[in-house]
């Protein structure tokens, strides 16, 4: 499937169900999933999806991951209220990565920052370069 | 390390060597790595890095991944000439993902497209929505 699409011209369409059957989930049945802010283009977080999480995300329009620690579906925002609304979903060339553009309510990161990627390498140092917008304790009390 | 940085104020610095020791490589010794175009913010590709690839990328300023299929360092562009120059590198909140902003020479994707994420879900279809900029055969003859 993905091999044959490599040389396909722009506008080529295939059925989503056929793509689903061809997706290359890893040994644990998961795909890496990248969440990018639909407006700013900022990368907000990275997590994992199993087949069910991906189906639910596409059907509901609300992003659902698979929590590797809890071994269960993780409807982003179910504890914090910080839900993610799906604007666009893409697969990569070999069908083993998901990229989503989303609208984010509140901070994406469990630390209360807008993004999980607040640790920036600067020479031989790493710098925290994003403010905490919401106290995480307050964030998780909301639910 | 990453736990203690969760509540750290903006501007907090820690030594890169200490962060390196705390990074949470997976069972295969790898971290997911996301490459984002430094100017446009577009996600160009997703691959993996081991400790050595990450070190080399930071030291040389040229992006080096770890190829899981070839089980060796993969200096992006060594076959195609489509090198990636590192502009910024970040870790996520729990130290198990790398996000890079890069300058990209030529197409990032082995299909000759600017990005690997050219398969867009549209209802019950998936659409190829990016043109092939460079014939892959010509791309890999260059090296």
Interface residues (C-beta under 8 A of the other chain):
Chain A: X5 X6 X7 X8 X9 X10 X11 X12 X13 X14 X15 X16 X17 X19 X32 X34 X36 X40 X41 X42 X43 X45 X46 X58 X88 X89 X90 X91 X92 X93 X94 X95 X97 X99 X109 X110 X111 X113 X116 X117 X118 X119 X120 X121 X122 X123 X124 X125 X126 X127 X128 X129 X130 X131 X132 X136
Chain B: X5 X6 X7 X8 X9 X10 X11 X12 X13 X14 X15 X16 X17 X19 X32 X34 X36 X40 X41 X42 X43 X45 X46 X58 X88 X89 X90 X91 X92 X93 X94 X95 X97 X99 X109 X110 X111 X113 X116 X117 X118 X119 X120 X121 X122 X123 X124 X125 X126 X127 X128 X129 X130 X131 X132 X136
